[in-house]
Amino acid sequence: MNKIYMIFTGGTISMKIDDVSHTVKPALSANQIMQSLLDSKLYNELEIIEYSEVPSPSITPKMMLDISKIIKSNIEKNHARGFVVVHGTDTLEETAFFLDTVIDSKVPIVVTGSMKSASELGFDGINNLVSSILVAGSTKSIGRGTLVVMNDQINSASEVTKTNTLTLDTFKSLDYGPLGIVDNREVIFHREVSYSRKKVLVDSISNDVYLIKAYAGSDSLLINYLTSQNAKGLVIEALGRGNLPPSMLDGIENAINKGIPVVITSRCPSGRVLDSYGYLGGGKFLTDMGCILAPSLNGQKARLLLSLAIQKSSDYEYLKDLFTI
């Protein structure tokens, strides 16, 4: 039987409370974590790959690219049944979205982690591992793209986001709800992914794409600085439906005139951007300037998509088509 590959990167699931500092720190290896699985039959179907032992704020796009290459190599050489990427939760949604964007395969890929360390009551890591293994090994998961499995809920990497700093059900698809659940070891899907996002099949990524958050009274200072530093792309988390203060427009025009793509998302946690407002700084004004809307992506995902896309082309029509759903 083809194996499920467990790729460990670190995160809270591998941490314990340190006796001296009384803070949560890395403490467990991949093998130590996996020894906690009680079902030996399940364990025997797995292959462990210990990629790193770092908290997720240390995960970089370059590391995401490395993980994607590990997955693609094992799909090609070993005909893997599925993959589980064990990851810290702070940037988990970004790695999941990255993998969903750069890997064109029907093989199930699941990303999971833990909100509590192994020292804490209610440690959720083992349950999340078991549920993720079940989802990765299920024929029902084939062709659904990269999935995030936490708290017995199955979400799409393109839709899910971390919504709370503490709770076990922090990962939610705010606009659509979960794709399915794991119930009594049964994998149940209730719906399909809401839309099929286009793949960007590249072997490199630019780190010179920056994310800016708009606020009342924000101006062009940061935009002009990043433009002067030869930024390759800008993503702006705009207000509401995708609108900006007029004081940001000169900087945006300057960036676009220098060939720097500017992508607009919303700082709102749910809802899509749309160029429905025509006033100065409104969404329609921005698209008329040459900005590109990212209708249903948050800022961090839009930044990753733009970082990957410009490795292929910075052409306006290509990027507009890529971000359109």
C-alpha positions in Angstrom: 0.0 0.0 0.0 1.3 3.5 -0.9 2.3 5.4 2.2 1.2 8.7 3.7 4.1 11.0 4.2 4.3 13.1 7.4 6.3 16.2 6.9 7.2 17.8 10.3 8.2 21.5 10.4 7.7 22.2 14.1 5.2 24.5 15.8 3.3 24.3 19.1 2.5 20.6 18.5 6.2 19.9 19.2 6.5 22.2 22.2 6.3 21.9 26.0 6.3 24.4 28.9 9.9 24.9 30.0 10.5 24.4 33.7 12.9 27.3 34.0 11.4 30.1 31.9 7.8 28.8 32.2 7.3 29.6 28.5 6.4 27.3 25.7 9.5 26.1 23.7 10.4 23.4 21.2 10.9 20.1 23.0 9.7 17.1 20.9 11.0 15.4 17.8 8.8 14.1 15.1 9.3 10.5 16.3 8.5 11.5 19.9 5.2 13.1 18.8 4.3 10.1 16.6 4.9 7.7 19.5 1.8 9.1 21.1 -0.4 7.6 18.4 -2.0 4.6 19.9 -3.1 2.9 16.7 -0.1 0.9 15.5 -1.8 -0.1 12.3 -2.3 3.5 11.4 1.3 4.3 12.3 2.7 1.5 10.1 1.3 3.2 7.0 3.2 6.4 7.6 6.7 7.7 6.5 8.1 10.5 8.6 10.1 13.3 7.1 11.5 15.7 9.7 12.0 18.9 7.6 12.6 21.3 10.5 11.8 22.0 14.2 10.9 25.7 14.1 7.9 27.8 15.2 5.8 28.9 12.3 6.9 32.6 12.4 10.3 31.2 11.3 8.8 29.6 8.2 9.7 31.5 5.0 8.4 31.3 1.4 11.7 29.6 0.5 10.9 26.9 3.1 7.4 26.6 1.7 9.0 26.0 -1.7 11.3 23.3 -0.3 8.3 21.5 1.2 6.4 21.7 -2.1 9.4 20.1 -3.8 9.5 17.3 -1.2 5.9 16.6 -1.9 6.2 16.7 -5.7 9.2 14.5 -5.6 7.4 11.8 -3.5 4.4 12.0 -5.7 6.5 11.3 -8.8 8.9 8.7 -7.3 7.0 6.9 -4.7 3.3 7.3 -5.8 2.4 8.6 -2.4 -1.1 8.0 -1.1 -1.3 11.4 0.7 0.7 13.9 2.7 0.3 15.5 6.1 2.3 18.7 6.8 2.6 19.3 10.5 3.0 23.1 11.0 2.8 25.9 13.6 -0.5 27.7 13.4 0.6 31.3 13.0 1.5 30.9 9.3 -0.2 27.6 8.7 -2.8 29.1 6.3 0.0 30.7 4.2 1.9 27.4 3.8 -1.3 25.6 3.0 -2.3 28.2 0.3 1.2 28.1 -1.1 1.1 24.4 -1.6 -2.4 24.6 -3.0 -1.1 27.1 -5.6 2.1 25.4 -6.7 1.2 21.7 -6.7 -0.9 20.4 -9.5 -1.9 16.9 -8.3 -5.0 15.1 -7.1 -3.1 13.5 -4.3 -4.5 14.7 -0.9 -2.3 17.2 0.9 -3.3 18.1 4.5 -1.8 20.8 6.7 -2.4 20.6 10.5 -1.0 21.6 13.8 -1.9 22.3 17.4 -3.2 25.2 19.4 -2.0 23.8 22.7 1.4 22.5 23.6 2.0 18.9 24.8 2.2 20.2 28.4 -1.3 21.7 28.5 -4.6 20.2 29.4 -6.7 19.5 26.4 -3.6 19.1 24.1 -5.2 18.9 20.7 -2.2 17.8 18.7 -2.7 14.1 18.7 -6.4 14.3 17.7 -5.5 16.7 14.9 -2.8 14.3 13.7 -5.1 11.3 13.6 -7.9 13.3 11.8 -5.4 14.6 9.3 -4.0 11.1 8.6 -7.6 9.8 8.0 -8.3 12.7 5.6 -5.0 12.3 3.7 -5.7 8.6 3.3 -9.3 8.9 2.2 -10.3 8.5 -1.4 -12.9 11.2 -0.7 -10.1 13.7 -0.4 -8.7 13.1 -3.9 -8.7 16.1 -6.2 -9.9 18.6 -3.5 -6.6 20.5 -3.3 -4.7 21.3 -0.2 -6.8 20.9 3.0 -6.5 22.2 6.5 -7.6 19.8 9.2 -8.0 21.1 12.7 -10.5 20.4 15.5 -12.1 17.7 13.3 -13.1 20.2 10.7 -11.9 20.1 7.1 -11.3 23.4 5.3 -9.9 24.4 2.0 -6.5 26.1 1.9 -7.9 28.7 -0.4 -10.8 29.6 2.0 -9.6 29.1 5.5 -8.0 31.6 7.9 -6.9 31.7 11.5 -9.6 33.8 13.3 -8.6 33.6 17.0 -5.3 33.6 18.9 -6.4 31.0 21.4 -9.4 28.8 20.6 -9.2 25.2 19.2 -11.7 26.1 16.4 -9.7 29.1 15.3 -9.4 27.9 11.6 -12.6 28.9 9.8 -13.8 29.5 6.3 -15.7 32.6 7.2 -17.6 33.1 4.0 -18.4 29.4 3.2 -18.0 27.2 6.2 -16.0 23.9 6.4 -15.8 21.5 3.5 -16.5 18.6 5.9 -15.7 16.9 9.2 -14.0 13.9 10.7 -16.6 12.1 12.9 -15.8 8.8 14.7 -12.9 8.3 12.3 -15.2 8.8 9.3 -14.2 11.4 6.7 -17.4 13.3 5.6 -17.5 16.0 3.0 -20.5 18.3 2.8 -19.6 20.4 -0.2 -17.0 21.2 -2.8 -14.5 24.0 -2.8 -16.3 27.3 -3.6 -14.1 28.1 -6.6 -11.2 26.6 -8.4 -8.2 28.9 -8.2 -5.6 28.8 -11.0 -2.2 27.1 -10.4 1.1 28.9 -10.6 3.7 26.2 -11.4 7.0 27.8 -10.7 10.2 26.7 -9.0 11.1 30.0 -7.4 9.4 32.9 -5.5 10.1 36.6 -5.1 10.3 37.9 -1.6 10.2 41.5 -2.8 6.4 41.8 -2.6 5.0 43.7 0.3 1.8 43.9 2.2 0.4 47.3 3.4 -2.7 47.8 5.6 -4.8 50.9 4.9 -6.4 52.9 7.7 -8.2 56.2 8.2 -5.7 58.9 7.0 -3.1 56.6 5.6 -0.9 58.2 2.9 1.7 57.3 0.2 4.7 57.3 2.5 5.2 53.5 2.7 4.2 53.0 -0.9 6.7 55.5 -2.2 9.5 54.1 0.0 8.9 50.5 -1.2 8.7 51.8 -4.8 12.1 53.5 -4.3 13.5 50.2 -2.9 12.6 48.4 -6.1 9.7 46.4 -4.8 8.4 43.9 -7.3 4.8 44.1 -6.2 2.4 45.6 -3.6 -0.7 44.2 -1.9 -2.9 46.7 -0.1 -5.5 45.6 2.5 -8.0 48.3 1.6 -11.0 49.5 3.6 -14.4 47.8 3.3 -15.3 46.7 -0.2 -11.8 47.7 -1.5 -11.5 51.5 -1.1 -8.6 53.7 -0.1 -8.0 57.2 1.3 -7.3 59.7 -1.6 -3.9 60.4 0.1 -2.7 57.0 -1.1 -3.4 57.5 -4.7 -0.3 59.4 -5.7 1.9 56.6 -4.4 -0.2 54.0 -6.1 0.0 55.9 -9.4 3.8 56.2 -9.0 4.2 52.5 -8.4 2.0 51.5 -11.4 3.9 53.9 -13.7 7.1 52.1 -12.7 5.6 48.7 -13.6 4.9 47.5 -10.1 1.7 45.5 -9.8 -0.7 46.8 -7.1 -3.2 44.2 -5.8 -6.2 45.3 -3.6 -7.8 43.1 -0.9 -9.9 44.1 2.1 -8.9 44.4 5.7 -12.3 43.0 6.6 -12.1 39.4 7.8 -14.8 38.2 5.3 -16.5 39.3 2.1 -15.1 40.0 -1.3 -13.7 43.2 -2.8 -15.5 44.7 -5.8 -15.1 47.9 -7.8 -18.6 49.2 -7.0 -17.6 52.6 -5.6 -16.7 55.3 -8.2 -15.6 58.2 -5.9 -12.0 59.3 -5.5 -10.2 56.4 -3.9 -13.2 54.0 -4.5 -12.7 50.5 -5.9 -13.7 51.6 -9.5 -11.3 54.5 -9.3 -8.5 52.1 -8.3 -9.2 49.6 -11.1 -9.3 52.4 -13.6 -5.9 53.4 -12.4 -4.6 49.8 -13.1 -5.0 48.2 -9.7 -5.9 44.5 -9.6 -8.6 43.2 -7.3 -8.2 39.9 -5.3 -11.9 39.3 -4.7 -11.8 36.6 -2.0 -8.3 36.5 -0.7 -6.9 38.0 2.5 -3.8 40.1 2.3 -1.3 37.3 3.3 -2.6 34.9 0.7 -2.8 37.6 -2.0 0.9 38.5 -1.3 2.0 34.9 -1.7 0.0 34.6 -5.0 1.5 37.8 -6.4 5.0 36.7 -5.2 4.6 33.4 -7.2 2.9 35.0 -10.2 5.5 37.6 -11.0 8.0 34.7 -11.4 6.1 34.0 -14.6 5.0 37.4 -15.6 4.1 40.9 -14.3 1.8 41.5 -17.3 -1.3 43.2 -16.2 -3.7 41.0 -18.1 -2.1 37.8 -16.8 -2.2 39.0 -13.2 -5.8 40.2 -13.5 -6.9 36.9 -14.9 -5.0 35.0 -12.2 -6.7 36.9 -9.4 -10.1 36.8 -11.0 -12.4 34.0 -9.8 
